[in-house]
Every structure is written in C-alpha cells, then in structure tokens.
Amino acid sequence: MRVSPIVVIGASAGGVSAIGSILSRLPCHLPAAVFCVLHRSQIPWEDWPDDLAKVLRFRAALPVQTAVDSQQFEDGNVYLCPANNHLLVERGAIRLERSPKEVHVRPSIDVLFRSAAFSYGRRVIGVLLTGTLHDGTSGLWEIKKRGGVTVVQDPSEALFPDMPRTAIEHVAVDFVLPVDSIADKLIELTAQDPAQSPSVGETPKVLIVEDEGVVAKNLELRLKRLGYEVVAWERSGEEAITAAAEKNPDVILMDIYLAGTLTGVQAARRIWEQRQIPVVYITAFGDQATVNQVKTTEAYGFVMKPFQTEAVHAVIQLTLDRRERELR
C-alpha cells in the first residue's frame, strides 16, 4: 500500500507570486495534499481579497480551496489558511483555531509546520518561501528533526529574503532552489514513498534490540519460523537508532534495559521522533515504574519475558495493522 506524503508551504511578503508560480507547475494528479499559510503583516486582513483561493485558482491545475475546520483532506487538493486563524494538520483532517499569535502573526507558518511534523513525520515535505523576519524556521526544524524533507526558496531570488535566509542558517535544509524549480522537486518527492507499510504478501521486517545474545537468537529463530524477516539484531539503544535509519524496519522489538548509555525507552523515543517506526517492548520488568516509562513513548505493545511465540506473533500483527490504519 502506498502511503501519500503531504506538502506544507509557508510564505509572507511576496508570497502570492511565489505560491502561484509553484501551483501553476504542479499537475492535477499530484499524489499529495498541499497546505498553504500566507501572512501579510503589512496589509490589514480586511483589505485582503475575501477569498485568496480565487486569486490562486486561476493559476493552478489542482483544485484550490480555503480550509474549513474539521474538514477531511484529500490528495490532489490545495488548502489555504483563512484569515486570522492558525491552520493545523491532524490525522486526515484540518483544524483551525484562533490561538495566540506566533512571531506576531496569525496565521503562523510555524504552527502549520509543527503540526504536520508531529502528525506525519517523515511523510512531510516542508517548503518555505519569501518573507520578512523568521516565521517558519522552528517549524522547518521540526520537520527535519522528524525525518521529513525541507525545501527553501533561494534567498538570492526571493523578493524578501529574511525568512529563507534565517531557515538556511538554523536548519540543515535538504534543498535550496529558485521558486521555478520547486514544483519539479515536489513532483519528484511526492512520487516517492518514504513511509511505506508492508503490502499484502510482503514479508514484514523486524529489528530486534536485545543485549542478551541467547534471548535475541532465540527470538530471531522464532520470528523466522513465523515468516518474518529479521533485518538486524542490536545490543544498544545507540545501535538501534542507527539500524532503524539504515534498515527501515516495519516494527522494532525493544528491550528496555540495554548495553550502552541509552535505555530502550530513550532509544524508542528518538526513533519515533526521527522515523515514526512502531516499537513493541519486550521486557522482564512489569513494575509500575517501568510501565510509567513506557507510557511516555508511542508504545504499540508490551510483552513480558519469558514470552510465548504466539504472544509475540499476535502483538506484531496488531502493531502492523494499527500502523497501516494510521497511515491511510
């Protein structure tokens, strides 16, 4: 099953032209939803066209609309933030709110970018365009931190270079491009699938993180008999983080107390922030303190040692099914 990415675009002064240029080059069948925040601090909202969608619709092949609170979004559509609201992206839906201004503006690019990063992780493509001051930098940093792709307009050609320049100074941006090249990059990136879940008939990939060799080997043999592909076995949290990035497993079986300086809980938290790979804990400790640690992470399951093969198989299947439903 292919999992669609989402595109979030932020701009300020000079942004109407820049956004319009990008939308004019995107095909009508783009396999992603596009969300745009544009703020114009120099111009009162009451003097702005009553529907920015009407301005951009003339240039875009994609349908362009003003976002509505609680609206379910779809691929191949552009959603614009309405005046005097923050736009947030949640699982499959849009949320609008009049929470306090950020960087003296509402809507804020940072609010959109952060919400996308928290909800969609490495499936996010963030684009920051022309504008003054520094809105968008912290949000772009969150997208990068959680494994998404970051694109910034080349400051040398931006009408107002402050926002792109500040982002480049503070974020390890993936692409710095002239605005006329950004659409081509978006077409390329949305054709890829950075967070694909295993398809029907495809062997699920499992990463084992366990510092006891006998336990790890025994677990690996059991998983292989069940038809899983064990992509690696690691002893420490540090090694687990590296293996998660390199092997891209579908699920991680994580002991809590490991070799190295990181606990399994700490490693799981970092892996989720960077890769959004589900973790199932396997541990001999079921005390309340351990459970409380696990509850601070995105835990998909908890299996006590000594474990039965059927229990491990069941929790992996439930984890894969839950993750597939989340990514739809």
Secondary structure, DSSP 4 states (H G I P E B T S, - for coil): -----EEEEEE-TTHHHHHHHHHHHS-TT-SSEEEEEE--TTS-GGGS-S-HHHHHHTT-SS-EEE--TTPBP-TT-EEEPPTT-EEEEETTEEEEE-PPPBTTBSS-HHHHHHHHHHHHGGGEEEEE-S-STTTTHHHHHHHHHTT-EEEEE-TTT-SS-HHHHHHHHHS--SEEE-HHHHHHHHHHHHTS-TTPPPPTTSPPEEEEE-S-HHHHHHHHHHHHHTT-EEEEEESBHHHHHHHHHHH--SEEEE-SS-BSSS-HHHHHHHHHHHH---EEEEES--SHHHHHHHTTS-EEEEEESSPPHHHHHHHHHHHHHHHHHHH-
